Amino acid sequence: MPLQRSISWSSALRDLKDDRKRRPAGALGAQASIAFQARIRPLVVAGQYDRAAIMAVAVFAAKTHQLAYGSTWAAAMSLALKSA
């Protein structure tokens, strides 16, 4: 007699969804902060990335994130640079 297994597709898809990496707290805020600052100081000039502008915008976003969430500077800066 063969063994039969039933698969619940809803629970399987839910498990797949839960396995995906979740965004850290404040990621959307950091992206919004960077988008706002990028309007003032463009991150791409003449087709090349402006590293100084990227760092300035990331530092601003990291300070904002650190004040809002109380995270370490390294974690805040990491999140800000990934968002930039």
N, C-alpha and C positions, 0 to 999 in steps of 0.2 A: 504494500500500500504506500503510495508516494506521499511525502509530506507536502502539505500546502501551506503557504504563507500568504497572509493578506497584508497588503501595504496600504497604509493610510497616506494618501497623497498630500492631504492638508498638513499632517504632522511632519512629513518628510520635507515639504517645502518650507515649513516654519523652521525646522532645524537648519536647513540650508541658509535661511535668512538670518538666523541667530549666529551662525558661524562667521558671517561677514564682519569685517572690522568696523567698529563703531567710531564715530567722530568724537574726539576729546571735547570736554566741556570748554566752551568759549571759542570753538573753531569758527563758527559762523560770525561771531562778533569780530574776531581777528580779520576775517576776510572782508567784512564790511568796513572796518577801520582802514584796511589797506586800500580798498577801492576808493574810499573817500580821499585819502592822502594822495593816491595816484592821480587824482584829478588836478591836484595842486602842483605836484611834482611828478612828471612823467617818468615811468620806469624804463621806457625804450626811447632812445634818442638816435636818430639817423639810422635806424635799423639794427642798432646794437643795444644790449642791456647796459644801463647805467648803474654800475655796482654801488656807487655812493648813494644814489637815490633809493635803491632797494634796501640798503642797510639802514638809511635814515627812516624810511617808512616802517621797516621791521622793528626798529628800536621803539618807535612811537607805539606801534601795535602791541609790542611786548610789555611796555610800561602800562598801557591801558589794561591789558589782560592780567598782569600781575596785581594791579590795584583792585580789579574786580573779583578775581578768584583766589588771590593770596598764594599763587604758586611760586615755585622757585624761579630765579632769573633764567636758568638754563632751560627749564621746561617752557617758560613763556617765550623765550627767544626762538626755541626750536619750533614751536607752533607758529610763530609769526613768520619765520623764514619759509616754512613749508607753505604757508598761506600766500606768501608773496610770490 
